[in-house]
Each structure stands twice: as C-alpha cells, then as structure tokens.
Amino acid sequence: MNETRTVMDIVAEIAAGRGISLIELSRQHGVNPSTAFRWVLRGLPAGDGTRVRLEALRRGKRWLTTAAAVARFFASLPISAPQPTTRPVRTPARRQRDTARAHNKLKERYGI
C-alpha cells in the first residue's frame, strides 16, 4: 500500500531527527498554525477532484511532519496562474462620468 509506505517514511524521517512541528512549519512558510493543521486534516484540492494532504503524525500532543513530506505535499499540488488582485484603474474621465451619473440618480430619487 502506498499510504503505508508514506507513514513508514515519515516515521523513519522523524526517528532520524528530521521531524518539525506544525508550529515550526507555519513560521517557515508564513502561515497561521491552523492553516498547517488544516493541510494535515483536510488538505488542499488537487485539481482532479481529489485532495492532497500533508503527511504528519501525532506524537503525544504535538503534530510532526518532515521537510521531505512538505516538499512532497507542495509538489503534488497543481500549479495555477496567480489571479490578479488589483482592480482596473479608473481614469479621471470615467470618474467624472460615474460622479455625474450618481448625482443624476440622487436628483431623480430625492430631489437633491
């Protein structure tokens, strides 16, 4: 089984002293610790309808993973183009037209 193999890989990596906590992982990647925990429990969409989960083990009260598991996790995620986060720039002429349109609506509705 592939899942058993990855569990054994993680156990061996952690036993070799290469384990990192989810808190350390979140600091390294600049995310909230709850995000790293969510990667373990729910994972992220893989693009084909399945979900990719971060391999981790619970040891006592701490969750541990490894740098190799994190690399496998990010490698199995689909690469998508970043979505633009900026809105189109509104030109001064467009701003004047929008202002005139808003003024006319106020005049029609409220007599202002």
N, C-alpha and C positions, 0 to 999 in steps of 0.2 A: 504494500500500500504506500502510496506517495505521501499521505498525511502522516503515517507512522514514521516514515523516513525523515520528514522535516522536524518532527518532535524530537527524534533521536539526535538530529543535527543540532538543534537548539540546546538540548541537554548537554551534549558534548562541548559545544561552544561556551556555555555558561560554566560548566565544570572546569574548563580550561582557563577561566578567569576573564573571559571576554564579555560577560554579561553587563548590560546597562539597564538602569531603571527607567521607567516611563517618564519620570521627572527629569532625568538627565537628557533623555531623548527630546522632550519638549523644549528644554533650554537650548539644545544644539540646533534644533530646527525652527526655533522662534514661534512655537505654537503653545496653546494652553494645554496643561496636562490632561484635561478632559478630552481634548482632541486626540491625543495619543492613545488614551484609553478607548475612545470610540473606534480608532483604527483597529484595535485588537478585537473588540466585541462585534462591531458592525461592519467594519471595513469600508472600502470605497468602491463605487461602480467600476467594473472592468471594461465596459464598452460593449460587451457581448451579452449583457443581461445578467451576468453573474457578479459577485462581489469579491474583491481581493482583501484579505485580512492580514494584518501584521502578525507574524508568528511571535508568540510570547508565552511565558509560563509564569504561574503564580508560585512564589516561594514565600511561605508564611503570609505576611500582609502585603508584600511587595510584588509587583509585576516586573518581570525581567525579560528583556529581549537582547538581541545582539546587533552589532553593526552590519553583519552579513545578512541577518533577517530583514533589517531595514532596507538594505540595498536590494534584496530580492523583492520586497514589498513595492518599492518605488519603480523597479524595473518592470514589474508586471502590470503597472497602471498604464492606460492608454495615453499617448502624447496628443494633446489637443492644442490648437492655436489659442493664445490668450484672447479673451474677449475684451473689446475696447471699453474702458471705464470712463472715458470723457464724453461729454455731450458735444454736439456740433456747436461751433461758435456762432453766436447771433450777431449779425452785422448791425451797425448803427441804423441803417435804413430799415432793416427788419424790426428792430426795437421800436422805431418811431411808428411803423405801421401797427404793431401789436398794441402800443400805447393808445393810438388813435381808435383802434377797434374796441379796446376796453372802455375808453372814455365814451364812445358812442353807445355801448351797451348800458353803461351806468345812466346815461342821459335818457335812453328809452325806458328803462325799468323804473328809475327813481326820480327822474326829472332833474338830475344834478347837472 
